[in-house]
């Protein structure tokens, strides 16, 4: 990036007018009001700096990859607030404005354009409610507002033609026609301004000459010129320098690019509506635009899936647009599936884990009944096991692209259902291997009630549950018993109380229960509840096996042994599921 020789406002406005200066799609639209434009011109007349600009020299070979827009010229609050698309069919490169759009647009409107805003107490559907206004400068007196020196105002034709002893309204844009200092005197003489009282004549002369200097002579457009061909670098520069108002996120900018390049659909509208839709599935999710855009890159099959602007070129965007309906159906189906497995915003610890599932569903045509049909039961079981494993292993932490690519390869190579074993083998030996050593398995026991990973650890040992029913994390020995005062009252030994308080909230004292049984259980002693709930020994045995309850004394007084024995059962089950039954 280099600081370039400054230019005059006249030169800058000419470049805007000739369409040498354009706006990239990442720019937001013009939002300044008339008061801001008036303040800008007053600042210029007082020799205040108006900050530097940032221009981007776009080579011809890169122009076609992105959409560019013209500046707003005739602003109309109702009918013309959007920047028109630019015709970039010429042979030369262009200069795109990365920082300074609001100021340059304001300068253009003040000098060559108009500004139409709605009159008060007028209806929006009344065309006469939006008269065109031009920026004018009063040549006879200072501004009444103490914050201003020069009296700039946007006036209608009728308003600026009305003069009195204290007002002579000069149309600011007419200064462009006064090319030489001598032209100023001619104008003053022609309009009788030098025949006025000495102080008014002097003010008119000084104000008009100062305006000419500001527009024609002063090189007040200071700018940096970025010549990099790395669009990703340019985008990051744009993010840094555009700090006014609500700062744009990277995905907002990528979305702007996508919006500009889709032909049939409005990308912004489609993506935002889709995000809202999928976040409302089941108990709710926390999916964002980043996830959708990343999913598009992966599912569309692009070799480079990095989340950077270079990958959102026109060619790729058109491919995504063509596949949009199928991609979104696959993503939605994936979320419906994991919702049926009991996951939601609090328990899905990595949204990126959804992408391979969506990719697989996309490959098989996203069957409408995938989450329910017995036909896909084996697939669902493999997906569930894979999902739990990668969440517990935190496979997608760090750089997810290094994981998404090989997983995609395994899915594409699969000819027989979801390739759980294929993915495991693909990642084997690397830092993202989906394998658990003894220490990692032991650590699964130390997730606590309501923590994000606890659901995955518990759900893994209940592969036969129908998670479409609402299951609660339940304290086997009720939580309310575990206060020092209550334990002392129950006669628990002092040396055991610390153990009780430390361990009651861990996985070894947790189970998944449907809502109704959990409510029935409430705060009852576990040994009392199990006798009431399962008077039949066969049913009791089935419950205990299903929930890995050791066949020992189940009174509170025996809680230490219960924890120790259930930990053994859980570790054995985790080892079985995580090491021996991958296929």
N, C-alpha and C positions, 0 to 999 in steps of 0.2 A: 504494500500500500504506500502510495507516495502523495505528498502534499504538492498540489499543482498551482501554478500561477492563478491568482484570483481573477474573476471576471466581473463585469458590470451587470447590474440587474437587467439592463437592456439586452445584453448578449444572452443572458439566461432565458429571458422571456422569448426572444427570437427562436432559441433552440426548442423551447416548449411548443411554440406556435408552428414551427416547421416539423414537429414530431421527431426531432433528433433526441429529445429526452422523453423517455417513456417510464412507466411504472411496472415493476414485476408483480406477478399475481400475489406474492406474499404480502404486499402492501395492503393495509386496510384502506377504507374509503375516506374521502374528505369529510372532516367533521367540524372544522372551525366555524364559529359564528361570525357575524359582521363585527362585533366588538373586538374580537381577536385580530381580525384583519386591520381594523382601524388602529389598534394599538401597535401592530407591526410597522405600519407606515409612520406613525408618530415616532417610534423608536429609531427608525432609519433617519428621519429628519433631525433627530437629536444626536446623531452619530453614535448611537448605542450599538454594540455588536449584536448580531442576530444568530450567533453560533455558526459553526462550520457545517458543511454538507458532506455527504458521502455518496459518491457516484461509482457506478460499476460499469466498466467497459466490457461489453458482451461481444465476443467474437461471433462472426457470422455462422460458424458451424454449430454454435450452441443455441442460437436464437430459436430455432424450430422446436427445441425440446420443451419449451415453456411458453406460457401465454403472457403477453404483455398488454398493458392498458394505456390509453391516453389520459391526459389530465382533464379534469372537469373544467369546462370553459364557461358555460352558462349555467350556474347553479340554480336549481329550482327545488325548494324544500319538498314539494310534492311530486313533481314530474321528472326531475333530473338530478338525482343524487349519486347515481352509479357512474363509474368510469367506463367509457366505451372501450371495447376491445380494439387493439391496435392492429393495423395492417402492416405486417413485417415482411412483406414480399420483396422488398428491395434487396440490393446486392451488398449493401454496407452493413457493418455492425451497428449497434446502438449503444446509447448511454442510459443505463437504468438507474433510477434514483432509489438508493437504499435508505438514506436518511435525509429528510428535508422536504418530503412530499407536501405536508401541510403548509409550510412556508412558501414553497414554490407555487403551489396552487393559489394561495392567497395573493401572492404578487401578480400572478397572471390575471386572476379575477379583478383585482384592483386596477390593473392597467389595460386589460383588453376584454374582460368579461363582464358579467352581470351577476347579481345575487338577488333572488326572489324568495322572500319569506312571507309567511301568511300574516295578513293584517288581523289584529284582534277583533273578536266578535263577528268574524266572517266564517262561513261554512267552508269545509275542506273541498267540497265539490263545486265551489264557486270559483271559476277561473279568475275573476277580477280580484279575488282575495290575495293574489300573488303577483303584484306589480313588479316589473323588472326595475332593479336599482343599480346605479353606477356609483363608484366611489368618487366622492368630491372633496375638495379642500377649500375651506373658507379663506380667502385671501385678505380679508379686512381686519380680522381680530383673532386673538388667541382663543383656545378652547375654554369653555366655561368650567369643565371638569378639571379639578386641580391636579389630577394624575396625568393630564395631557398638556402639551404645549400647543400643538397644532390641531385644528378642528377638522378632523376627517369624519365624514359621514356617508353612508350609503343612502342615496336619494333617488326618487323617481324623477322622470323628465320634468314633470310639472313642478316638483319641489326645487330642483336645482336651477330652474329658470327664474325663480322668484328671488329678487335681490332687494335689500334695504340698506340703510345707512351702516349697518354692522355686518352685512353678509354679501359676499360675492362668491358664488360657488363655481370653482374651477373643476371641470371633469378631469380627474387625475390622469386618465389615459391619453388625454390630449397632449401631455408632455412629450409623448413619443414623436409627435409631429414637430415639436420645437427642437430641431436638430442641433442648432448652434446657439451660443449665448445671445447673439444679436437677435435671434427670433423671440427671445423673452421680452426685450424692449419693445419690439414691434407689437407683440400681444398686449402689453401693458398700455401702450399708447392707443392702440386701436380700440380698447375697451374703456378708455378714459380713466384708468386706475392711477395714473401719475398726476391727475388733476385734483385728486381728493386731498383732504387734509394731510399735512406733512406726515404725521405718525402713521396714518392708514396707508398712504402711498409708499412709505418706507417699508412697512410690514409686508405689503403686497409684493414689492420688489424683492425683498429678502426671502420671503416664503417661496415664491415661484422660482427664483434662482437656486435656492436650496434644493427644491424638488428636482430641478433639472440636473443638478450635481449628483444627487442620490441615484438617479436612474441612469444617467448617461456617462458620468465621469468616475464616481467612486467605485472601486473594485471591492465591493462588499460581499460578493459571493465567494467565500473561502471554502474550498472543498478538497477532500482527499479522493484520490482516484484509485480504485481497486481494479487490478488487471488480471487477477488470478482466474484460471479456467476451472478451478475446483469449486463447483457450485456448493458443495458442503461447507467449505470455508466461508464462502460468501454468506450463506444462511446463518452461520454462527455469528458472523460479524453483525448481521442484521439484528439478531436477537439481542446482542450486547448493546447496540447503540439505540435501539428503540425502547427506551425505558419510560417514556411518558405514558401516563394512564396505566391501564392493565397490561402488563408485559405479556407478549405472546409466548406460548410454549413452542417447543420444536414441532410437536405434532400439529399445532395450529397452523404453522407455516407449511408443513408438508400437506396438510389438508387444503390449504389455499392453492397450492400447486395442483393438487389432484382436481380441485374444483374447476380450475381454469382449463384443464385438459380433457375432461370427459366430454363427450360429444352429445350423448342422448340423455344422460341423467345429471342431476345436480349432486355432485359428490358430497359436498358439505351437508346438504339436507339429508341425503341417504344415510350417511355414516352416523350423524347425530341421532336421527330417529331410530336407527338400528341399535345403537348403544342403549338408548332409553328402553327399547323393547326387551333386549336380552337381560338387562339389569332387573327387570320386573319379574323374571321367571322364578318360580318357586318361592323360597324365602328371601330372594334377592341376591344380587351379585354386585361386584365393584369393578366392572369392565370399563375401560376407557378407550378413547380414540386410538391411542398408541397400539393397544392390543389388536384392534381391528386392522389397522394399517400393516402391522407386522404379520398378522395372519394372512393377509392378502399376498404379501411378498412370498411367504412360505408355500401356501397352498397353490399359488399360480405357477410354482415351479421354477422361479428365477434362480439362477446360479448364485448370485450375490443377494443375500437377504438382510444385509446390514441396514439399520434404520438411519439412512442418510439421504440427502436430497438427490444425489446422483441416481439413485435407484427409482426415483419417482419421475423419471423422464416421460415424455409424451408416449413413446412406444409401450412402455410398461403400464402406464396408466390406462391406455386403451385396451390392453389385454385384461387388466383387472376389471374395467368397466364391463367388458363382454362376459366375464365370468362372475360378475357381482352377485347375481341372484343365486347361483349354485354355491358360491363361497359362503354367503350369509346363511343359506339353508343348512350347510354343514356346520357352521359355528353354532347356530341356534340348536341344532340337533344334539351337538356335543354338550351344550349347557343344560338342555332338557335331560340328557342322560345323567350327568353328574348330579343334577338336582334330585333325580330319582334315587341316587345313591346316598342321599343325605347331606350333600355339600351345599354351602351357601357362602356369602361374603366373609363370614367369620372363620370358616374352616378351610376354604380353598386358599391355601397359603402361597400358591403361585398360579397366576392366570395363564402364564406361558405353557403350563402343563396341558392346557386345553387345546393348544394348537395341533399337536400330533393326533389327538383324538378327532378333531375337526378334519384334519388332513385325511385320516383313514376313512371317515364317513363320506367325505367328498369323493374319495376313490371308489367307494362302493355305491355311490349314487344317493347317499343320505336317505335311506328308507324311512318312510313316515312313522313307522311303528317300531323303530329300532329299540327304544327304551322299554317296550312292553312285550314284544313278540317272543314266543318260545323259540322261534327259528334262530334268534340271535343271542340266546342265553349264554352259549359258550364264549362268544365274542365279548359279551358284557362282563363276564367273569374275568376274562383276561385283561380287559381294559381297566376294570376295577382294581385288580391286583397290581397292574402296572402303575396306575395313578397313585395308589397308596405308597408304593415303593418309591417313586420319584419325589413325592411330597416329603416323605420321611427322610429320604436321602438328601433332600434339598438340591436335586439335580440341576434345577434351572437357576440357581443362584449364580452370581458373577456374570459371565458372558453367555447368555442363552443360545446365541447363534451357533456356538461350537457344539451344542447338543442337538439343536433343531435340525441341522443339516444331516448328520448321520442317522438320526431317527427317521427323517423323511426318506432317506435312502432305503432303510430297512422296510418301511411301509410300502414304498414303490416296488420293492423286490418281492414282497409277500404275495403268494398265490392262494393261501389257505387261511383266511381269517386274520384277526389282529395279531401282528407278529411279536408277541411278548418275548419269546425266546430270541428272535432275530434282533430285537432292540438291545436286549441284554448282551448278546454276543458282539454286537456292533460297538458297544461302549466298553467292552471288557478290556482291562489293561490300562485304561486311561484314568485321568483324574476324575472323570464323571461316571466311572463304572457303577452300575446298579448292584452293588454287593455290600453285605453287612458283616462285619467281623463281630466277635463275641462282645467286645466293649460297646459297639454301636447298638447291638441288640439289648444289652443290659441297660443302656441309657434310655431306651424307649419306656422303661418303667418309671422314669422320673419326670414325665410330663404330668402336669397337674390339671385338676378340674378346670374346665372352661378355657384352657389355653388353646391356641390355634391348632397346634399339632396333635392335641390329645384325641380329637375325633378320629383322625386317620389311624392312630395307633390302636384305638378301640375297635374301629370299624373293620380293621384287618383281621381281627380274630373272630369276626362274626360273618363269615362269607355267605352263610345261608339266609341271612335276614333279608326281608323285603324292605328296603330302606325308603320305599315310597310312603310307608307309614312313618309317623313322627316318633323318633327315638330320642330319649333324653339321656344325658350323662347322669347316672345315678350313683350316689355314695352307697355302697353295699352296707356298710355300717354307717348309719345316718350322721350327717355332718353336725347336727345340733348337739350331739352327745360330746363332741370334742372341744370342750372348754375345760380349763384347769379345775374350775370350781365343780363342774358336774362329774368329772372323772374322779376327783377326790371324794365326792359324795357317794359314788358307786364303789368306793373302796379300792380303786386301782392303786397299786403300789407306786410310791414316789419315783422309784427308778424306772418304771414303765411309762409314766405320764409323758415324759419328753419324747419317747418313741412314738406314742399314740399321736401326739400333736404334730410330729414331724411327718408321719406317714399316712394320715387319714385322707389326704387330698391327692395322693399319687394314684397312678393307673391301677396299682394292685388293689385298691379299694374302690374301683370304679367299674361300672358295667353299663351297657346300653339297655334301656327298658323303654317300652312303648309308654306313651303319655299316661294312659289310664292306670296300668299297674304301678307306675311310678307314683302317681297321686295316692293310690291305695296304700302303698308302702309308707309314704310320708316319713315321719320320724320314729317309726316303730323300731324296737330292737330287731336286729336281723334274724336272730334265732326264733323270735316270736312270730315275725312276719312269714318266714318260710314254712313254719308249721301250719299257720292259718291258710296260706296260699296253696300249699301242696300237701294236703293230708294223705294223699295217695303216694306211697313210697316210689312207685314207678314214675309218677309225674315229677316228684321231687328229685329223683336221680337224673331224669332227663334235663331238668332245669340246671342242676349242678354241673352236669357235663357240658351243657351249652354255654354256661357262664364261667367255666373253669373254677368252680368252687371246691376247695379241698374237703375231703370227707373227714372232718375233725369236729371237735367241739366248737360251735359257732356263737358262743356267748361273747359279750364285750370283754370279759375278763381274759379271753383267749385270743385277743386281737393280734398280739405279737406273732403267735404261731400262725394265725390265719394269713397275715401278710407274708411271712417267710415262705409258707407252703404255696400260696397262690402265685408268688413271684416265680417259683420253680416251674409251675404249670404254664405260666405265660411265656417264660423264656423258652421253654421246650416248644411251645406252639409257634412262637415267632421264628425260631430256628428252622422249624419244619417248613413254614410258609416262605421264608426268605432265602433259604439255601437249598432245599431239597425238591421243591415243587414249583419251579419256575415255569416249566413247559406246560 
